[in-house]
Amino acid sequence: MIGRLFYFAAGAALGGYAVHRLNRAVRTWSPGGIADRVEGHVADYRAALREFNEDVHDAVGHYEAELRRRYAVDPDTPRTLPER
């Protein structure tokens, strides 16, 4: 009797787990699940591009400051294009 009860409980637990995994897979591959994954990837790429843009902006600022120091240009002078 105890053996049957054990196998019944084990089967119920395995069945519940299988149903849970199946529902999760269906949710993942539904159009909404795919859209959520794509949205997450796009957000990650946007954050990486924003960070890259900030790094480039900082590097350009440091390089410009170095050039202004090297050629003794007043840092308060506004940048203008030369007349043609």
Secondary structure, DSSP 8 states (H G I E B T S, - for coil): -HHHHHHHHHHHHHHHHHHHHHHHHHHHTSHHHHHHHHHHHHHHHHHHHHHHHHHHHHHHHHHHHHHHHHTT--TTS-------
